[in-house]
Amino acid sequence: MVHFLSCDWGTSSFRLRLVDAESADIIAFRKADRGIAATFNNLDDRKKEDPEQRLLFYLRIIQEHISEIEQDQNISLKGVPLVISGMASSSIGMAELPYRNLPFSIDGSDIEAAYFEVSANFAHPVLLISGVKSEVDVMRGEETQLIGTIRDSTAVEGQVLYIFPGTHSKHIVVKGKQVIDFKTYMTGEFFALLSKQSILKGVVEWNDDLQTPNALQSFKEGVRDAKGANLLHMAFRVRTNDLFEKLTKKENYHYLSGLLIGAELDGIKPSDYAQVSVCSDSGLRLSYETALETLGLKEKAHVFPDEWTDEAVVRGQLKIYKQFTRKL
């Protein structure tokens, strides 16, 4: 295998990459806002109930993007394997697959997946990767990111907590070479709801520059105020910060962000982990790094660089594909 096609299809976004299978270098990239949710809503009821028609509907969308890459690169990708992770294996995806139960191996050898051979309708073998569940939680996509994030050079003795920030942040616990637990935190979604649809929407103003002194101070104050506090009570502090003119609306934006991220991280006990690792894009990486430092976790914290995060899904898919195809 010289190349493979990497598809990361989330609820609200679509990413397709042509990847060098040896180096995992990305050769070409396509991105669209055509997420799984919108795609499923465009399916008529008949196709939703017919597994073959439903699968074909999704594959035709992927083929459109493959054709664009072929045209741009002036190559034929016929027969090149396609690996898909994210929400494509969910109840609103191309084919619903069962979740893998905990624990699972970080080498990708026992992830739940389905393999589809080349057909007359789609000229690529397809590996569709499913998600993972505990007794009370589920994830689809982050398991692949995690597998791609962990490399031999980053192996740590003892129990490690991996944090994947986002709309629904994931805290994944790795012990030895297995994932033994994980939790979901609705941090990003709560922030969106409170800042855009609650009484607080009039007292915060969007500002993405955390590095100014006032923004940083306000963020840290929010993190500290969340420690051991009742979030339902502390959220109202955002309103009184404005009412009593303690913070500007832009500063209040960072205070609210710190309050929610602080609440997410408050339960982390340093004694439980040899390392606390953050795998995030640049938009949230500084926020989580600052919050961990504010909570006294600087010595335990490890923050992956941008390029590592960007490559995580691709490397995870490649590892899973190699493990899966050995069994065929």
C-alpha positions as CSV (number, residue, x, y, z in Angstrom):
1,M,0.0,0.0,0.0
2,V,1.6,3.3,-1.2
3,H,-1.3,5.6,-0.3
4,F,-4.5,5.6,1.6
5,L,-7.5,7.9,1.9
6,S,-8.2,9.2,5.4
7,C,-11.8,10.3,6.0
8,D,-12.7,12.0,9.4
9,W,-16.4,12.5,9.2
10,G,-17.8,14.3,12.3
11,T,-21.3,15.5,13.2
12,S,-20.8,18.9,11.6
13,S,-17.6,18.6,9.4
14,F,-16.0,16.4,6.7
15,R,-12.3,16.0,6.2
16,L,-10.7,13.8,3.5
17,R,-6.9,13.4,3.1
18,L,-4.7,11.6,0.7
19,V,-1.9,10.1,2.8
20,D,1.5,8.5,2.2
21,A,1.1,5.2,3.8
22,E,4.8,4.9,4.8
23,S,5.4,8.3,6.3
24,A,1.8,9.3,7.1
25,D,2.5,12.6,5.3
26,I,-0.6,14.4,4.0
27,I,-0.4,14.8,0.2
28,A,-3.8,16.4,-0.4
29,F,-6.7,17.7,1.8
30,R,-10.3,18.4,1.4
31,K,-12.6,19.9,4.0
32,A,-16.4,20.6,3.9
33,D,-19.2,21.6,6.3
34,R,-21.2,18.6,5.1
35,G,-21.2,16.7,8.4
36,I,-23.0,13.4,9.2
37,A,-26.0,15.1,10.7
38,A,-26.7,17.3,7.6
39,T,-26.0,14.3,5.3
40,F,-28.4,12.1,7.2
41,N,-31.1,14.8,7.1
42,N,-30.8,14.9,3.3
43,L,-31.5,11.1,3.0
44,D,-35.1,10.2,2.1
45,D,-36.9,7.8,4.4
46,R,-36.6,4.9,2.0
47,K,-32.8,5.1,1.8
48,K,-32.6,5.5,5.6
49,E,-34.3,2.1,6.0
50,D,-32.3,0.4,3.2
51,P,-28.7,-0.4,4.4
52,E,-27.3,-0.7,0.9
53,Q,-28.8,2.5,-0.5
54,R,-27.8,4.4,2.7
55,L,-24.2,3.2,2.4
56,L,-24.1,4.0,-1.3
57,F,-25.5,7.5,-0.6
58,Y,-22.6,8.4,1.8
59,L,-20.0,6.8,-0.4
60,R,-21.1,8.9,-3.4
61,I,-20.5,12.0,-1.4
62,I,-17.0,10.8,-0.5
63,Q,-16.4,10.0,-4.2
64,E,-17.1,13.6,-5.1
65,H,-14.2,14.7,-2.9
66,I,-11.9,11.8,-4.1
67,S,-12.5,12.9,-7.7
68,E,-11.5,16.5,-6.8
69,I,-8.2,15.2,-5.3
70,E,-7.6,13.1,-8.4
71,Q,-8.2,16.1,-10.7
72,D,-6.0,18.4,-8.6
73,Q,-3.1,15.9,-8.3
74,N,-3.5,14.5,-11.8
75,I,-3.6,10.9,-10.6
76,S,-5.9,8.0,-10.5
77,L,-6.8,6.7,-7.0
78,K,-8.7,3.7,-8.1
79,G,-8.3,0.9,-5.6
80,V,-6.6,3.1,-3.0
81,P,-8.0,2.0,0.5
82,L,-10.3,4.4,2.3
83,V,-10.4,4.5,6.1
84,I,-13.2,6.3,7.8
85,S,-13.6,7.2,11.5
86,G,-15.9,9.5,13.5
87,M,-19.7,9.6,13.3
88,A,-19.9,7.7,10.0
89,S,-20.4,4.5,12.0
90,S,-23.2,5.9,14.2
91,S,-27.0,5.5,14.0
92,I,-27.1,8.5,11.5
93,G,-24.0,7.4,9.6
94,M,-23.4,5.2,6.5
95,A,-23.7,2.0,8.5
96,E,-24.3,1.7,12.3
97,L,-21.7,-0.4,14.0
98,P,-21.7,-1.6,17.6
99,Y,-19.4,0.1,20.1
100,R,-16.3,-1.6,21.4
101,N,-16.5,-2.2,25.1
102,L,-13.7,-1.1,27.4
103,P,-10.9,-1.9,27.8
104,F,-9.2,-1.7,24.4
105,S,-5.6,-1.7,23.3
106,I,-3.8,1.5,22.3
107,D,-2.2,-0.3,19.3
108,G,-5.5,-0.4,17.5
109,S,-5.6,-4.2,17.3
110,D,-9.1,-4.8,18.9
111,I,-11.1,-1.8,17.7
112,E,-14.5,-2.6,16.3
113,A,-14.6,-2.0,12.5
114,A,-16.3,-3.2,9.3
115,Y,-14.6,-3.9,6.0
116,F,-16.3,-3.4,2.6
117,E,-14.7,-4.8,-0.5
118,V,-14.4,-2.9,-3.8
119,S,-17.7,-3.0,-5.7
120,A,-19.1,-1.9,-9.0
121,N,-20.4,1.3,-7.3
122,F,-17.3,2.2,-5.4
123,A,-13.7,1.5,-6.5
124,H,-12.1,1.5,-3.1
125,P,-11.9,-1.0,-0.3
126,V,-13.4,0.7,2.8
127,L,-12.5,0.2,6.5
128,L,-15.2,1.9,8.7
129,I,-14.1,2.3,12.3
130,S,-16.6,2.2,15.2
131,G,-16.5,3.9,18.6
132,V,-16.0,2.8,22.2
133,K,-18.4,2.6,25.2
134,S,-18.2,2.3,28.9
135,E,-21.2,1.5,31.1
136,V,-22.2,5.2,31.1
137,D,-20.4,6.9,28.2
138,V,-19.6,6.7,24.5
139,M,-17.2,8.1,22.0
140,R,-16.7,7.9,18.2
141,G,-13.6,9.4,16.7
142,E,-11.5,10.2,19.8
143,E,-10.4,6.5,20.1
144,T,-8.8,6.9,16.7
145,Q,-7.2,10.2,17.7
146,L,-5.8,8.6,20.9
147,I,-4.3,5.6,19.0
148,G,-2.6,8.0,16.6
149,T,-1.5,10.3,19.4
150,I,0.3,7.7,21.4
151,R,3.7,6.7,19.9
152,D,6.5,4.7,21.3
153,S,8.5,7.9,21.9
154,T,5.7,9.3,24.1
155,A,5.1,6.2,26.2
156,V,4.9,7.0,29.9
157,E,5.1,4.6,32.9
158,G,2.0,4.6,35.1
159,Q,-1.5,5.9,34.5
160,V,-1.9,8.7,32.0
161,L,-4.9,11.0,31.4
162,Y,-5.4,12.2,27.8
163,I,-7.6,15.3,27.3
164,F,-9.2,16.0,24.0
165,P,-10.9,19.4,24.3
166,G,-13.9,20.3,22.2
167,T,-17.7,20.7,22.1
168,H,-17.8,17.4,24.1
169,S,-14.3,17.1,25.7
170,K,-13.0,13.6,26.4
171,H,-10.8,12.6,29.3
172,I,-9.4,9.2,28.4
173,V,-7.5,7.1,31.0
174,V,-4.6,4.9,29.7
175,K,-2.9,2.3,31.9
176,G,-0.1,0.2,30.5
177,K,-1.2,-0.4,26.9
178,Q,-4.9,-0.2,27.4
179,V,-7.7,2.4,27.7
180,I,-9.5,1.6,30.9
181,D,-11.9,4.5,31.3
182,F,-13.1,7.7,29.8
183,K,-15.5,10.6,30.6
184,T,-17.3,13.2,28.4
185,Y,-17.6,16.8,29.5
186,M,-20.0,19.1,27.6
187,T,-17.7,22.1,28.1
188,G,-17.9,23.5,24.6
189,E,-21.6,23.1,24.2
190,F,-22.3,24.6,27.6
191,F,-20.1,27.6,26.7
192,A,-22.0,28.1,23.4
193,L,-25.4,27.8,25.2
194,L,-24.5,30.2,28.0
195,S,-22.7,32.8,25.9
196,K,-25.3,32.8,23.0
197,Q,-28.7,31.7,24.3
198,S,-28.8,32.6,28.0
199,I,-29.1,35.7,30.1
200,L,-25.3,35.9,29.9
201,K,-25.3,36.6,26.2
202,G,-25.6,40.3,26.8
203,V,-22.6,40.5,29.2
204,V,-20.0,38.7,27.2
205,E,-18.3,39.7,23.9
206,W,-16.4,37.3,21.7
207,N,-12.6,37.6,22.0
208,D,-10.1,35.0,20.9
209,D,-7.0,36.7,22.2
210,L,-6.2,35.0,25.6
211,Q,-2.6,36.4,25.6
212,T,-3.4,40.0,26.7
213,P,-2.8,40.5,30.4
214,N,-6.4,41.4,31.3
215,A,-7.8,38.4,29.3
216,L,-5.4,36.0,30.9
217,Q,-6.1,37.3,34.4
218,S,-9.9,37.0,33.8
219,F,-9.5,33.5,32.5
220,K,-7.4,32.4,35.5
221,E,-9.9,34.0,37.9
222,G,-12.6,31.9,36.3
223,V,-10.6,28.7,36.6
224,R,-9.9,29.4,40.3
225,D,-13.5,30.3,41.1
226,A,-14.6,27.0,39.6
227,K,-12.5,25.0,42.0
228,G,-14.8,23.1,44.5
229,A,-17.7,25.5,43.6
230,N,-21.2,25.0,42.4
231,L,-21.2,25.8,38.7
232,L,-24.9,26.7,38.6
233,H,-24.2,29.4,41.2
234,M,-20.9,30.5,39.8
235,A,-22.3,31.0,36.3
236,F,-24.4,33.9,37.6
237,R,-21.1,35.6,38.7
238,V,-20.6,36.3,35.0
239,R,-23.7,38.5,35.1
240,T,-22.7,40.3,38.3
241,N,-19.2,40.9,36.9
242,D,-20.8,43.0,34.3
243,L,-23.5,44.5,36.6
244,F,-20.9,45.7,39.1
245,E,-18.5,46.7,36.4
246,K,-15.8,44.3,37.6
247,L,-14.9,43.1,34.1
248,T,-15.5,44.3,30.6
249,K,-17.6,42.1,28.3
250,K,-14.5,40.8,26.5
251,E,-12.8,40.0,29.9
252,N,-16.1,38.4,31.0
253,Y,-15.9,36.2,27.9
254,H,-12.6,34.8,29.1
255,Y,-13.9,34.5,32.7
256,L,-16.8,32.3,31.5
257,S,-14.4,30.2,29.5
258,G,-12.1,29.8,32.5
259,L,-15.1,29.0,34.7
260,L,-16.2,26.1,32.5
261,I,-12.8,24.7,31.7
262,G,-11.9,25.0,35.4
263,A,-15.1,23.0,36.3
264,E,-14.1,20.4,33.7
265,L,-10.6,20.0,35.1
266,D,-11.4,20.4,38.8
267,G,-11.8,16.7,39.5
268,I,-8.3,15.8,38.3
269,K,-6.2,14.4,41.2
270,P,-2.5,14.8,40.5
271,S,-1.8,11.6,42.6
272,D,-3.9,9.6,40.1
273,Y,-1.8,10.2,37.1
274,A,1.9,10.1,36.0
275,Q,1.0,12.6,33.3
276,V,-1.9,14.7,32.1
277,S,-1.7,15.2,28.3
278,V,-3.6,17.7,26.2
279,C,-4.2,17.0,22.5
280,S,-5.9,20.0,21.0
281,D,-5.7,22.5,18.1
282,S,-4.1,25.9,18.8
283,G,-7.5,27.4,19.5
284,L,-8.0,25.6,22.8
285,R,-4.5,24.4,23.6
286,L,-3.4,27.6,25.4
287,S,-6.6,27.7,27.4
288,Y,-6.2,24.1,28.8
289,E,-2.5,24.6,29.3
290,T,-3.1,27.7,31.3
291,A,-6.0,26.1,33.3
292,L,-3.8,23.1,34.3
293,E,-1.1,25.4,35.4
294,T,-3.5,27.6,37.4
295,L,-4.8,24.4,39.1
296,G,-1.3,23.4,40.2
297,L,-0.9,20.6,37.6
298,K,2.0,22.2,35.6
299,E,4.5,19.5,36.6
300,K,2.1,16.7,35.4
301,A,1.0,18.5,32.2
302,H,2.2,17.6,28.8
303,V,0.8,19.5,25.8
304,F,1.2,18.1,22.3
305,P,2.3,20.5,19.5
306,D,0.0,21.4,16.6
307,E,1.5,19.1,14.1
308,W,1.1,16.1,16.4
309,T,-2.6,16.9,16.9
310,D,-3.1,17.4,13.1
311,E,-1.6,14.0,12.4
312,A,-3.3,12.1,15.2
313,V,-6.4,10.9,13.2
314,V,-4.4,9.9,10.2
315,R,-1.8,8.0,12.2
316,G,-4.6,6.3,14.2
317,Q,-6.4,5.2,11.1
318,L,-3.2,3.9,9.6
319,K,-2.4,1.8,12.7
320,I,-5.9,0.4,12.9
321,Y,-6.0,-0.4,9.1
322,K,-2.7,-2.3,9.3
323,Q,-3.9,-4.2,12.4
324,F,-7.3,-5.0,10.8
325,T,-6.0,-6.1,7.4
326,R,-3.5,-8.5,9.0
327,K,-6.6,-10.5,10.1
328,L,-8.1,-10.6,6.6
